[in-house]
């Protein structure tokens, strides 16, 4: 997938995983680390966003290991697990980076190119839902982001979220849209319609009773 998609999916993956790790899902710092982790596996591609910024390391990896090699394999997953287990890096930093890293592998698994999970073997694993850069890619990304948002146990007030991200400085003074008025219960509507029918029927009965027999006969 494209770099922008990996950034968005890294943040979405952290949003879904953070509550299970006892961390806030929408804190700006961990979200930025998850976005960085979502780009790191492409360090083996010199023309990728992270590869252009980490030269000559990306040139060396590409020359000796190729793209979607060890950085996209189960060895990389084991390395992420060991990093968390031995706490070589504080968990508050390592966890969002690793979640973003794993989201990159999951996203590339959805493309026809797939992953060489058993690297250095040549077999490729893929669940080809969309091609990289295709018009279908943004739809897949949007669906995954929506699923991550829906998984949150408690969704924050949008005003608080906008203020936390620096998008609004007076959000607390802005009222939320008023809720829609509740619909009346169906039983009450049925009772009102029955009362109206009985009232109209009573008026008609009264009018018939007030007429003379001769007029009614005529």
Buried (B, 14 or more C-beta within 10 A) or exposed (E): BBEEBBBBBBBBBBBBBBBEBEBBBBBEEBBBBBBBBBBBBBBBBBEBBBBEEBEEBBEEBBEEBBBBBBBBBBBBBEBBEEBBEEEEEEBEEBBBBBBBBBBBBEBBBBBEBBBBBEBEEEEBEBEEBBBBEBEEBBEBBEEBBEEBEEBBEEEEEEBEBBBBEEEBEEBEEEEEEEEEEEEEEEEEEEEEEEEEEEEEEEEEEEEEEEEEEEEEEE
